[in-house]
Amino acid sequence: MATDLIQIDRASGKRKQPGPKPPWLKIRLQLGEDFHRVNRMISGLKLHTVCQEARCPNIYECWTNGTATFMILGDTCTRHCGYCAVHKARKGVELDPDEPRHVAEAVRQLNLQHAVVTSVDRDDLPDGGAAHFAETIHWIRKLNPSCAVEVLIPDFNGDERALSVVLDARPDVLNHNTETVPRLYRRVRPVARYDQSLELLRRSAERKSSQRMITKSGLMLGLGETEEEVIQTMRDLRTVDCDVLTLGQYLAPTVKHLPVEKYYHPDEFAYLKQVGLDLGFKYVESGPLVRSSYHAHEHKPVT
C-alpha cells in the first residue's frame, strides 16, 4: 500500500519541508577513465548532453558505462520552467549545422545500440527545431544503421506540422514528458499546457502501427502532487496509448529552483510501478534516481 504522498504539519496545516536527502539518494561518484573519455569526446565534438546541463544524478554511472543523452539545438532554453537547471534566455544560440553529424559520430565512437537525443525548448525557431531533430535522426541512421534512435522532444507549441517532421524521420521511440500533474503546470511549466502534451502523444501514437514506433512519457515526483493526481495522470497517458512510463524523484538543482516537497521512498516507487503496469503500460521504470533516459535501451514493450 502506498504511503501519504504529501507531508503535512498538523499544527500549521502547511506542507513540511522534507529535510536532508535520504540515504537512497546518495550517489557514489565514479570518475574513472571511461567517464573522462566520454567527457573528452563530447567536448571535442562541441556537443552538449542533458547529463551535464540538467545535472543528472546518473551521469557518473551512465558515462562510466559509455552512454549519454545528447542535447541538440544549443544549450540555451527559451522557457523558464521552475525545475530545470539549463541556461535560459529569450533567444537561443545559432544552430550548428554540423551538430547532427557530430552527434552521429559520437554515437559511433561510443558504439551505442540505443541513442537518445533531446533538446532545449526553442520557441524562437519557426519549427521549434523539428527539422534539426529529423536531420540528427538521419545522420545517426546513416553512420549507425543498427542503432535504435529515441527522441525526447518538446511540445513544439502544438504545431502538428513540426511534430510530423520528426515522426517522418521514423524514430524508434517518441518520448515527450508531461513532467508533472495538471494542477501544478502553472507553477512548474508555466508556458506549457497539459492538454497540448497529451495531444502530441496521441498524434504520435496514431503513427505507431505504420512505423513500429513506441511512445513514452515521464513524471517527476516530489513537487506537491497527490497520489490520486499521479494515478490520474497515468490513466490520462494510457488514454492516449502511451507505451512506456518513467517515474523519478524531483531534485532541486539549486536553492533558486522549486523546492522539493517530498522525498519518495523506494517502496512508493515500487507501488506506483505496479499501478502503471496494471493500467496497461508495457514498461514502467520507477525509482528515486530514474530519469527519462535512464536505462532507455531497456524500455521496450513486453510482447
C-alpha positions as protocol buffer text, in pm:
chain_id: "A"
residue {
  index: 1
  type: MET
  ca { x: 0 y: 0 z: 0 }
}
residue {
  index: 2
  type: ALA
  ca { x: 122 y: 349 z: -81 }
}
residue {
  index: 3
  type: THR
  ca { x: 205 y: 590 z: 197 }
}
residue {
  index: 4
  type: ASP
  ca { x: 83 y: 952 z: 201 }
}
residue {
  index: 5
  type: LEU
  ca { x: 248 y: 1142 z: -83 }
}
residue {
  index: 6
  type: ILE
  ca { x: 243 y: 1483 z: 85 }
}
residue {
  index: 7
  type: GLN
  ca { x: 368 y: 1553 z: 437 }
}
residue {
  index: 8
  type: ILE
  ca { x: 152 y: 1799 z: 633 }
}
residue {
  index: 9
  type: ASP
  ca { x: 240 y: 1975 z: 957 }
}
residue {
  index: 10
  type: ARG
  ca { x: -73 y: 1920 z: 1169 }
}
residue {
  index: 11
  type: ALA
  ca { x: -16 y: 2231 z: 1380 }
}
residue {
  index: 12
  type: SER
  ca { x: 19 y: 2480 z: 1093 }
}
residue {
  index: 13
  type: GLY
  ca { x: -161 y: 2292 z: 818 }
}
residue {
  index: 14
  type: LYS
  ca { x: 134 y: 2365 z: 590 }
}
residue {
  index: 15
  type: ARG
  ca { x: 349 y: 2120 z: 399 }
}
residue {
  index: 16
  type: LYS
  ca { x: 656 y: 2006 z: 588 }
}
residue {
  index: 17
  type: GLN
  ca { x: 999 y: 2058 z: 443 }
}
residue {
  index: 18
  type: PRO
  ca { x: 1134 y: 1715 z: 351 }
}
residue {
  index: 19
  type: GLY
  ca { x: 1468 y: 1766 z: 527 }
}
residue {
  index: 20
  type: PRO
  ca { x: 1804 y: 1630 z: 408 }
}
residue {
  index: 21
  type: LYS
  ca { x: 1830 y: 1381 z: 127 }
}
residue {
  index: 22
  type: PRO
  ca { x: 1758 y: 1027 z: 241 }
}
residue {
  index: 23
  type: PRO
  ca { x: 2028 y: 759 z: 205 }
}
residue {
  index: 24
  type: TRP
  ca { x: 1877 y: 606 z: -110 }
}
residue {
  index: 25
  type: LEU
  ca { x: 1951 y: 932 z: -297 }
}
residue {
  index: 26
  type: LYS
  ca { x: 2321 y: 937 z: -212 }
}
residue {
  index: 27
  type: ILE
  ca { x: 2536 y: 869 z: -517 }
}
residue {
  index: 28
  type: ARG
  ca { x: 2883 y: 721 z: -528 }
}
residue {
  index: 29
  type: LEU
  ca { x: 3093 y: 908 z: -782 }
}
residue {
  index: 30
  type: GLN
  ca { x: 3276 y: 700 z: -1043 }
}
residue {
  index: 31
  type: LEU
  ca { x: 3530 y: 925 z: -1214 }
}
residue {
  index: 32
  type: GLY
  ca { x: 3730 y: 658 z: -1393 }
}
residue {
  index: 33
  type: GLU
  ca { x: 3896 y: 668 z: -1734 }
}
residue {
  index: 34
  type: ASP
  ca { x: 3573 y: 571 z: -1914 }
}
residue {
  index: 35
  type: PHE
  ca { x: 3399 y: 878 z: -1770 }
}
residue {
  index: 36
  type: HIS
  ca { x: 3683 y: 1109 z: -1873 }
}
residue {
  index: 37
  type: ARG
  ca { x: 3699 y: 952 z: -2220 }
}
residue {
  index: 38
  type: VAL
  ca { x: 3332 y: 1033 z: -2281 }
}
residue {
  index: 39
  type: ASN
  ca { x: 3382 y: 1385 z: -2144 }
}
residue {
  index: 40
  type: ARG
  ca { x: 3676 y: 1447 z: -2379 }
}
residue {
  index: 41
  type: MET
  ca { x: 3483 y: 1315 z: -2678 }
}
residue {
  index: 42
  type: ILE
  ca { x: 3175 y: 1532 z: -2603 }
}
residue {
  index: 43
  type: SER
  ca { x: 3394 y: 1840 z: -2566 }
}
residue {
  index: 44
  type: GLY
  ca { x: 3596 y: 1762 z: -2878 }
}
residue {
  index: 45
  type: LEU
  ca { x: 3283 y: 1740 z: -3094 }
}
residue {
  index: 46
  type: LYS
  ca { x: 3140 y: 2059 z: -2935 }
}
residue {
  index: 47
  type: LEU
  ca { x: 2828 y: 1875 z: -2818 }
}
residue {
  index: 48
  type: HIS
  ca { x: 2600 y: 1920 z: -2520 }
}
residue {
  index: 49
  type: THR
  ca { x: 2444 y: 1646 z: -2312 }
}
residue {
  index: 50
  type: VAL
  ca { x: 2142 y: 1664 z: -2087 }
}
residue {
  index: 51
  type: CYS
  ca { x: 2357 y: 1468 z: -1844 }
}
residue {
  index: 52
  type: GLN
  ca { x: 2568 y: 1780 z: -1788 }
}
residue {
  index: 53
  type: GLU
  ca { x: 2322 y: 2062 z: -1849 }
}
residue {
  index: 54
  type: ALA
  ca { x: 2043 y: 1920 z: -1628 }
}
residue {
  index: 55
  type: ARG
  ca { x: 2288 y: 1799 z: -1363 }
}
residue {
  index: 56
  type: CYS
  ca { x: 2159 y: 1446 z: -1389 }
}
residue {
  index: 57
  type: PRO
  ca { x: 2240 y: 1233 z: -1082 }
}
residue {
  index: 58
  type: ASN
  ca { x: 2316 y: 933 z: -1304 }
}
residue {
  index: 59
  type: ILE
  ca { x: 2587 y: 1097 z: -1512 }
}
residue {
  index: 60
  type: TYR
  ca { x: 2871 y: 904 z: -1347 }
}
residue {
  index: 61
  type: GLU
  ca { x: 2701 y: 566 z: -1384 }
}
residue {
  index: 62
  type: CYS
  ca { x: 2593 y: 627 z: -1744 }
}
residue {
  index: 63
  type: TRP
  ca { x: 2917 y: 779 z: -1866 }
}
residue {
  index: 64
  type: THR
  ca { x: 3123 y: 510 z: -1695 }
}
residue {
  index: 65
  type: ASN
  ca { x: 2915 y: 259 z: -1892 }
}
residue {
  index: 66
  type: GLY
  ca { x: 2974 y: 455 z: -2214 }
}
residue {
  index: 67
  type: THR
  ca { x: 2626 y: 600 z: -2261 }
}
residue {
  index: 68
  type: ALA
  ca { x: 2498 y: 955 z: -2290 }
}
residue {
  index: 69
  type: THR
  ca { x: 2186 y: 1151 z: -2383 }
}
residue {
  index: 70
  type: PHE
  ca { x: 2266 y: 1416 z: -2640 }
}
residue {
  index: 71
  type: MET
  ca { x: 2108 y: 1761 z: -2619 }
}
residue {
  index: 72
  type: ILE
  ca { x: 2074 y: 1938 z: -2952 }
}
residue {
  index: 73
  type: LEU
  ca { x: 1963 y: 2291 z: -3052 }
}
residue {
  index: 74
  type: GLY
  ca { x: 2224 y: 2452 z: -2826 }
}
residue {
  index: 75
  type: ASP
  ca { x: 2248 y: 2490 z: -2451 }
}
residue {
  index: 76
  type: THR
  ca { x: 2001 y: 2779 z: -2404 }
}
residue {
  index: 77
  type: CYS
  ca { x: 1629 y: 2723 z: -2344 }
}
residue {
  index: 78
  type: THR
  ca { x: 1364 y: 2983 z: -2426 }
}
residue {
  index: 79
  type: ARG
  ca { x: 1133 y: 2870 z: -2146 }
}
residue {
  index: 80
  type: HIS
  ca { x: 1159 y: 2927 z: -1773 }
}
residue {
  index: 81
  type: CYS
  ca { x: 1043 y: 2608 z: -1605 }
}
residue {
  index: 82
  type: GLY
  ca { x: 1095 y: 2620 z: -1231 }
}
residue {
  index: 83
  type: TYR
  ca { x: 1265 y: 2282 z: -1201 }
}
residue {
  index: 84
  type: CYS
  ca { x: 1527 y: 2298 z: -1476 }
}
residue {
  index: 85
  type: ALA
  ca { x: 1897 y: 2389 z: -1447 }
}
residue {
  index: 86
  type: VAL
  ca { x: 1953 y: 2454 z: -1819 }
}
residue {
  index: 87
  type: HIS
  ca { x: 2053 y: 2812 z: -1909 }
}
residue {
  index: 88
  type: LYS
  ca { x: 1755 y: 3027 z: -2013 }
}
residue {
  index: 89
  type: ALA
  ca { x: 1711 y: 3328 z: -2242 }
}
residue {
  index: 90
  type: ARG
  ca { x: 1451 y: 3474 z: -2478 }
}
residue {
  index: 91
  type: LYS
  ca { x: 1656 y: 3368 z: -2779 }
}
residue {
  index: 92
  type: GLY
  ca { x: 1866 y: 3057 z: -2819 }
}
residue {
  index: 93
  type: VAL
  ca { x: 2205 y: 3024 z: -2981 }
}
residue {
  index: 94
  type: GLU
  ca { x: 2251 y: 2999 z: -3357 }
}
residue {
  index: 95
  type: LEU
  ca { x: 2207 y: 2641 z: -3475 }
}
residue {
  index: 96
  type: ASP
  ca { x: 2521 y: 2449 z: -3560 }
}
residue {
  index: 97
  type: PRO
  ca { x: 2465 y: 2281 z: -3900 }
}
residue {
  index: 98
  type: ASP
  ca { x: 2730 y: 2022 z: -3814 }
}
residue {
  index: 99
  type: GLU
  ca { x: 2566 y: 1921 z: -3487 }
}
residue {
  index: 100
  type: PRO
  ca { x: 2352 y: 1635 z: -3630 }
}
residue {
  index: 101
  type: ARG
  ca { x: 2660 y: 1475 z: -3789 }
}
residue {
  index: 102
  type: HIS
  ca { x: 2867 y: 1525 z: -3475 }
}
residue {
  index: 103
  type: VAL
  ca { x: 2601 y: 1353 z: -3265 }
}
residue {
  index: 104
  type: ALA
  ca { x: 2609 y: 1059 z: -3505 }
}
residue {
  index: 105
  type: GLU
  ca { x: 2988 y: 1047 z: -3484 }
}
residue {
  index: 106
  type: ALA
  ca { x: 2968 y: 1040 z: -3104 }
}
residue {
  index: 107
  type: VAL
  ca { x: 2715 y: 757 z: -3118 }
}
residue {
  index: 108
  type: ARG
  ca { x: 2957 y: 564 z: -3339 }
}
residue {
  index: 109
  type: GLN
  ca { x: 3255 y: 629 z: -3112 }
}
residue {
  index: 110
  type: LEU
  ca { x: 3055 y: 513 z: -2809 }
}
residue {
  index: 111
  type: ASN
  ca { x: 2932 y: 209 z: -3004 }
}
residue {
  index: 112
  type: LEU
  ca { x: 2576 y: 270 z: -2883 }
}
residue {
  index: 113
  type: GLN
  ca { x: 2294 y: 34 z: -2967 }
}
residue {
  index: 114
  type: HIS
  ca { x: 2031 y: 281 z: -2843 }
}
residue {
  index: 115
  type: ALA
  ca { x: 2089 y: 655 z: -2885 }
}
residue {
  index: 116
  type: VAL
  ca { x: 1882 y: 917 z: -2702 }
}
residue {
  index: 117
  type: VAL
  ca { x: 1850 y: 1270 z: -2840 }
}
residue {
  index: 118
  type: THR
  ca { x: 1674 y: 1551 z: -2657 }
}
residue {
  index: 119
  type: SER
  ca { x: 1683 y: 1930 z: -2674 }
}
residue {
  index: 120
  type: VAL
  ca { x: 1614 y: 2259 z: -2508 }
}
residue {
  index: 121
  type: ASP
  ca { x: 1290 y: 2436 z: -2600 }
}
residue {
  index: 122
  type: ARG
  ca { x: 1343 y: 2669 z: -2896 }
}
residue {
  index: 123
  type: ASP
  ca { x: 1026 y: 2877 z: -2923 }
}
residue {
  index: 124
  type: ASP
  ca { x: 1233 y: 3134 z: -3115 }
}
residue {
  index: 125
  type: LEU
  ca { x: 1262 y: 2899 z: -3416 }
}
residue {
  index: 126
  type: PRO
  ca { x: 974 y: 2875 z: -3667 }
}
residue {
  index: 127
  type: ASP
  ca { x: 956 y: 2495 z: -3636 }
}
residue {
  index: 128
  type: GLY
  ca { x: 1082 y: 2471 z: -3278 }
}
residue {
  index: 129
  type: GLY
  ca { x: 1385 y: 2282 z: -3404 }
}
residue {
  index: 130
  type: ALA
  ca { x: 1191 y: 1991 z: -3559 }
}
residue {
  index: 131
  type: ALA
  ca { x: 1399 y: 1984 z: -3879 }
}
residue {
  index: 132
  type: HIS
  ca { x: 1718 y: 1970 z: -3672 }
}
residue {
  index: 133
  type: PHE
  ca { x: 1579 y: 1668 z: -3485 }
}
residue {
  index: 134
  type: ALA
  ca { x: 1498 y: 1498 z: -3816 }
}
residue {
  index: 135
  type: GLU
  ca { x: 1846 y: 1569 z: -3953 }
}
residue {
  index: 136
  type: THR
  ca { x: 2003 y: 1424 z: -3638 }
}
residue {
  index: 137
  type: ILE
  ca { x: 1797 y: 1105 z: -3673 }
}
residue {
  index: 138
  type: HIS
  ca { x: 1906 y: 1085 z: -4037 }
}
residue {
  index: 139
  type: TRP
  ca { x: 2276 y: 1112 z: -3954 }
}
residue {
  index: 140
  type: ILE
  ca { x: 2259 y: 862 z: -3667 }
}
residue {
  index: 141
  type: ARG
  ca { x: 2097 y: 612 z: -3900 }
}
residue {
  index: 142
  type: LYS
  ca { x: 2349 y: 684 z: -4176 }
}
residue {
  index: 143
  type: LEU
  ca { x: 2655 y: 625 z: -3958 }
}
residue {
  index: 144
  type: ASN
  ca { x: 2499 y: 370 z: -3720 }
}
residue {
  index: 145
  type: PRO
  ca { x: 2247 y: 162 z: -3916 }
}
residue {
  index: 146
  type: SER
  ca { x: 2190 y: -91 z: -3638 }
}
residue {
  index: 147
  type: CYS
  ca { x: 2137 y: 169 z: -3364 }
}
residue {
  index: 148
  type: ALA
  ca { x: 1787 y: 238 z: -3227 }
}
residue {
  index: 149
  type: VAL
  ca { x: 1702 y: 608 z: -3202 }
}
residue {
  index: 150
  type: GLU
  ca { x: 1494 y: 760 z: -2923 }
}
residue {
  index: 151
  type: VAL
  ca { x: 1398 y: 1128 z: -2931 }
}
residue {
  index: 152
  type: LEU
  ca { x: 1276 y: 1322 z: -2627 }
}
residue {
  index: 153
  type: ILE
  ca { x: 1104 y: 1617 z: -2789 }
}
residue {
  index: 154
  type: PRO
  ca { x: 949 y: 1947 z: -2673 }
}
residue {
  index: 155
  type: ASP
  ca { x: 583 y: 2026 z: -2745 }
}
residue {
  index: 156
  type: PHE
  ca { x: 663 y: 2249 z: -3048 }
}
residue {
  index: 157
  type: ASN
  ca { x: 386 y: 2480 z: -2919 }
}
residue {
  index: 158
  type: GLY
  ca { x: 130 y: 2234 z: -3051 }
}
residue {
  index: 159
  type: ASP
  ca { x: 248 y: 2267 z: -3412 }
}
residue {
  index: 160
  type: GLU
  ca { x: 130 y: 1947 z: -3580 }
}
residue {
  index: 161
  type: ARG
  ca { x: 349 y: 2009 z: -3885 }
}
residue {
  index: 162
  type: ALA
  ca { x: 662 y: 2029 z: -3672 }
}
residue {
  index: 163
  type: LEU
  ca { x: 569 y: 1705 z: -3497 }
}
residue {
  index: 164
  type: SER
  ca { x: 514 y: 1539 z: -3836 }
}
residue {
  index: 165
  type: VAL
  ca { x: 865 y: 1639 z: -3946 }
}
residue {
  index: 166
  type: VAL
  ca { x: 1008 y: 1442 z: -3653 }
}
residue {
  index: 167
  type: LEU
  ca { x: 773 y: 1149 z: -3698 }
}
residue {
  index: 168
  type: ASP
  ca { x: 850 y: 1131 z: -4071 }
}
residue {
  index: 169
  type: ALA
  ca { x: 1215 y: 1070 z: -3976 }
}
residue {
  index: 170
  type: ARG
  ca { x: 1089 y: 747 z: -3813 }
}
residue {
  index: 171
  type: PRO
  ca { x: 1241 y: 739 z: -3464 }
}
residue {
  index: 172
  type: ASP
  ca { x: 1214 y: 407 z: -3283 }
}
residue {
  index: 173
  type: VAL
  ca { x: 1091 y: 577 z: -2963 }
}
residue {
  index: 174
  type: LEU
  ca { x: 899 y: 906 z: -2944 }
}
residue {
  index: 175
  type: ASN
  ca { x: 932 y: 1043 z: -2591 }
}
residue {
  index: 176
  type: HIS
  ca { x: 761 y: 1354 z: -2459 }
}
residue {
  index: 177
  type: ASN
  ca { x: 741 y: 1418 z: -2086 }
}
residue {
  index: 178
  type: THR
  ca { x: 433 y: 1556 z: -1918 }
}
residue {
  index: 179
  type: GLU
  ca { x: 671 y: 1619 z: -1623 }
}
residue {
  index: 180
  type: THR
  ca { x: 404 y: 1678 z: -1357 }
}
residue {
  index: 181
  type: VAL
  ca { x: 31 y: 1662 z: -1285 }
}
residue {
  index: 182
  type: PRO
  ca { x: -204 y: 1917 z: -1449 }
}
residue {
  index: 183
  type: ARG
  ca { x: -276 y: 2115 z: -1130 }
}
residue {
  index: 184
  type: LEU
  ca { x: 92 y: 2207 z: -1095 }
}
residue {
  index: 185
  type: TYR
  ca { x: 156 y: 2314 z: -1455 }
}
residue {
  index: 186
  type: ARG
  ca { x: 122 y: 2687 z: -1392 }
}
residue {
  index: 187
  type: ARG
  ca { x: 391 y: 2672 z: -1123 }
}
residue {
  index: 188
  type: VAL
  ca { x: 617 y: 2404 z: -1271 }
}
residue {
  index: 189
  type: ARG
  ca { x: 578 y: 2451 z: -1650 }
}
residue {
  index: 190
  type: PRO
  ca { x: 422 y: 2799 z: -1692 }
}
residue {
  index: 191
  type: VAL
  ca { x: 448 y: 2811 z: -2072 }
}
residue {
  index: 192
  type: ALA
  ca { x: 343 y: 2451 z: -2139 }
}
residue {
  index: 193
  type: ARG
  ca { x: -9 y: 2306 z: -2145 }
}
residue {
  index: 194
  type: TYR
  ca { x: -102 y: 1964 z: -2017 }
}
residue {
  index: 195
  type: ASP
  ca { x: -367 y: 1902 z: -2282 }
}
residue {
  index: 196
  type: GLN
  ca { x: -118 y: 2000 z: -2553 }
}
residue {
  index: 197
  type: SER
  ca { x: 131 y: 1741 z: -2431 }
}
residue {
  index: 198
  type: LEU
  ca { x: -136 y: 1471 z: -2426 }
}
residue {
  index: 199
  type: GLU
  ca { x: -241 y: 1567 z: -2779 }
}
residue {
  index: 200
  type: LEU
  ca { x: 118 y: 1537 z: -2901 }
}
residue {
  index: 201
  type: LEU
  ca { x: 139 y: 1186 z: -2757 }
}
residue {
  index: 202
  type: ARG
  ca { x: -199 y: 1095 z: -2906 }
}
residue {
  index: 203
  type: ARG
  ca { x: -94 y: 1210 z: -3254 }
}
residue {
  index: 204
  type: SER
  ca { x: 233 y: 1021 z: -3221 }
}
residue {
  index: 205
  type: ALA
  ca { x: 52 y: 704 z: -3117 }
}
residue {
  index: 206
  type: GLU
  ca { x: -150 y: 715 z: -3440 }
}
residue {
  index: 207
  type: ARG
  ca { x: 175 y: 654 z: -3630 }
}
residue {
  index: 208
  type: LYS
  ca { x: 290 y: 356 z: -3425 }
}
residue {
  index: 209
  type: SER
  ca { x: 140 y: 77 z: -3630 }
}
residue {
  index: 210
  type: SER
  ca { x: 277 y: 208 z: -3960 }
}
residue {
  index: 211
  type: GLN
  ca { x: 636 y: 259 z: -3844 }
}
residue {
  index: 212
  type: ARG
  ca { x: 684 y: 21 z: -3549 }
}
residue {
  index: 213
  type: MET
  ca { x: 744 y: 303 z: -3304 }
}
residue {
  index: 214
  type: ILE
  ca { x: 667 y: 316 z: -2932 }
}
residue {
  index: 215
  type: THR
  ca { x: 564 y: 624 z: -2733 }
}
residue {
  index: 216
  type: LYS
  ca { x: 693 y: 720 z: -2392 }
}
residue {
  index: 217
  type: SER
  ca { x: 644 y: 984 z: -2122 }
}
residue {
  index: 218
  type: GLY
  ca { x: 767 y: 1066 z: -1773 }
}
residue {
  index: 219
  type: LEU
  ca { x: 680 y: 1235 z: -1447 }
}
residue {
  index: 220
  type: MET
  ca { x: 885 y: 1395 z: -1170 }
}
residue {
  index: 221
  type: LEU
  ca { x: 754 y: 1326 z: -820 }
}
residue {
  index: 222
  type: GLY
  ca { x: 801 y: 1542 z: -515 }
}
residue {
  index: 223
  type: LEU
  ca { x: 663 y: 1877 z: -635 }
}
residue {
  index: 224
  type: GLY
  ca { x: 346 y: 1869 z: -425 }
}
residue {
  index: 225
  type: GLU
  ca { x: 126 y: 1626 z: -619 }
}
residue {
  index: 226
  type: THR
  ca { x: -110 y: 1380 z: -451 }
}
residue {
  index: 227
  type: GLU
  ca { x: -127 y: 1007 z: -510 }
}
residue {
  index: 228
  type: GLU
  ca { x: -466 y: 1047 z: -677 }
}
residue {
  index: 229
  type: GLU
  ca { x: -325 y: 1309 z: -915 }
}
residue {
  index: 230
  type: VAL
  ca { x: -29 y: 1090 z: -1009 }
}
residue {
  index: 231
  type: ILE
  ca { x: -251 y: 791 z: -1083 }
}
residue {
  index: 232
  type: GLN
  ca { x: -499 y: 1003 z: -1281 }
}
residue {
  index: 233
  type: THR
  ca { x: -212 y: 1139 z: -1491 }
}
residue {
  index: 234
  type: MET
  ca { x: -100 y: 783 z: -1554 }
}
residue {
  index: 235
  type: ARG
  ca { x: -456 y: 700 z: -1664 }
}
residue {
  index: 236
  type: ASP
  ca { x: -453 y: 1001 z: -1898 }
}
residue {
  index: 237
  type: LEU
  ca { x: -131 y: 878 z: -2057 }
}
residue {
  index: 238
  type: ARG
  ca { x: -280 y: 536 z: -2116 }
}
residue {
  index: 239
  type: THR
  ca { x: -586 y: 703 z: -2272 }
}
residue {
  index: 240
  type: VAL
  ca { x: -355 y: 838 z: -2545 }
}
residue {
  index: 241
  type: ASP
  ca { x: -196 y: 493 z: -2581 }
}
residue {
  index: 242
  type: CYS
  ca { x: 140 y: 577 z: -2423 }
}
residue {
  index: 243
  type: ASP
  ca { x: 351 y: 259 z: -2402 }
}
residue {
  index: 244
  type: VAL
  ca { x: 632 y: 342 z: -2160 }
}
residue {
  index: 245
  type: LEU
  ca { x: 636 y: 547 z: -1839 }
}
residue {
  index: 246
  type: THR
  ca { x: 923 y: 677 z: -1626 }
}
residue {
  index: 247
  type: LEU
  ca { x: 875 y: 797 z: -1268 }
}
residue {
  index: 248
  type: GLY
  ca { x: 1158 y: 963 z: -1076 }
}
residue {
  index: 249
  type: GLN
  ca { x: 1229 y: 1184 z: -777 }
}
residue {
  index: 250
  type: TYR
  ca { x: 1249 y: 1558 z: -840 }
}
residue {
  index: 251
  type: LEU
  ca { x: 1574 y: 1705 z: -706 }
}
residue {
  index: 252
  type: ALA
  ca { x: 1608 y: 2084 z: -697 }
}
residue {
  index: 253
  type: PRO
  ca { x: 1925 y: 2181 z: -892 }
}
residue {
  index: 254
  type: THR
  ca { x: 1982 y: 2489 z: -672 }
}
residue {
  index: 255
  type: VAL
  ca { x: 1809 y: 2679 z: -393 }
}
residue {
  index: 256
  type: LYS
  ca { x: 1669 y: 2916 z: -659 }
}
residue {
  index: 257
  type: HIS
  ca { x: 1464 y: 2639 z: -817 }
}
residue {
  index: 258
  type: LEU
  ca { x: 1135 y: 2493 z: -700 }
}
residue {
  index: 259
  type: PRO
  ca { x: 1179 y: 2324 z: -362 }
}
residue {
  index: 260
  type: VAL
  ca { x: 1139 y: 1952 z: -306 }
}
residue {
  index: 261
  type: GLU
  ca { x: 810 y: 1897 z: -123 }
}
residue {
  index: 262
  type: LYS
  ca { x: 866 y: 1528 z: -52 }
}
residue {
  index: 263
  type: TYR
  ca { x: 1125 y: 1257 z: -94 }
}
residue {
  index: 264
  type: TYR
  ca { x: 952 y: 940 z: -206 }
}
residue {
  index: 265
  type: HIS
  ca { x: 1055 y: 609 z: -54 }
}
residue {
  index: 266
  type: PRO
  ca { x: 1163 y: 331 z: -292 }
}
residue {
  index: 267
  type: ASP
  ca { x: 859 y: 133 z: -174 }
}
residue {
  index: 268
  type: GLU
  ca { x: 633 y: 410 z: -306 }
}
residue {
  index: 269
  type: PHE
  ca { x: 804 y: 396 z: -642 }
}
residue {
  index: 270
  type: ALA
  ca { x: 758 y: 20 z: -647 }
}
residue {
  index: 271
  type: TYR
  ca { x: 388 y: 63 z: -567 }
}
residue {
  index: 272
  type: LEU
  ca { x: 339 y: 319 z: -846 }
}
residue {
  index: 273
  type: LYS
  ca { x: 526 y: 94 z: -1088 }
}
residue {
  index: 274
  type: GLN
  ca { x: 277 y: -183 z: -1022 }
}
residue {
  index: 275
  type: VAL
  ca { x: -12 y: 61 z: -1063 }
}
residue {
  index: 276
  type: GLY
  ca { x: 129 y: 160 z: -1401 }
}
residue {
  index: 277
  type: LEU
  ca { x: 165 y: -199 z: -1515 }
}
residue {
  index: 278
  type: ASP
  ca { x: -190 y: -272 z: -1401 }
}
residue {
  index: 279
  type: LEU
  ca { x: -309 y: 25 z: -1609 }
}
residue {
  index: 280
  type: GLY
  ca { x: -154 y: -131 z: -1917 }
}
residue {
  index: 281
  type: PHE
  ca { x: 185 y: 35 z: -1965 }
}
residue {
  index: 282
  type: LYS
  ca { x: 417 y: -208 z: -2139 }
}
residue {
  index: 283
  type: TYR
  ca { x: 713 y: -92 z: -1935 }
}
residue {
  index: 284
  type: VAL
  ca { x: 743 y: 126 z: -1623 }
}
residue {
  index: 285
  type: GLU
  ca { x: 1081 y: 249 z: -1498 }
}
residue {
  index: 286
  type: SER
  ca { x: 1016 y: 379 z: -1146 }
}
residue {
  index: 287
  type: GLY
  ca { x: 1269 y: 473 z: -881 }
}
residue {
  index: 288
  type: PRO
  ca { x: 1426 y: 764 z: -691 }
}
residue {
  index: 289
  type: LEU
  ca { x: 1708 y: 821 z: -942 }
}
residue {
  index: 290
  type: VAL
  ca { x: 1512 y: 740 z: -1257 }
}
residue {
  index: 291
  type: ARG
  ca { x: 1521 y: 1000 z: -1533 }
}
residue {
  index: 292
  type: SER
  ca { x: 1351 y: 984 z: -1871 }
}
residue {
  index: 293
  type: SER
  ca { x: 1655 y: 838 z: -2048 }
}
residue {
  index: 294
  type: TYR
  ca { x: 1779 y: 618 z: -1761 }
}
residue {
  index: 295
  type: HIS
  ca { x: 1812 y: 258 z: -1885 }
}
residue {
  index: 296
  type: ALA
  ca { x: 1645 y: 379 z: -2206 }
}
residue {
  index: 297
  type: HIS
  ca { x: 1779 y: 82 z: -2401 }
}
residue {
  index: 298
  type: GLU
  ca { x: 1563 y: -144 z: -2182 }
}
residue {
  index: 299
  type: HIS
  ca { x: 1240 y: 46 z: -2244 }
}
residue {
  index: 300
  type: LYS
  ca { x: 1092 y: -190 z: -2495 }
}
residue {
  index: 301
  type: PRO
  ca { x: 734 y: -313 z: -2497 }
}
residue {
  index: 302
  type: VAL
  ca { x: 667 y: -653 z: -2350 }
}
residue {
  index: 303
  type: THR
  ca { x: 508 y: -883 z: -2608 }
}
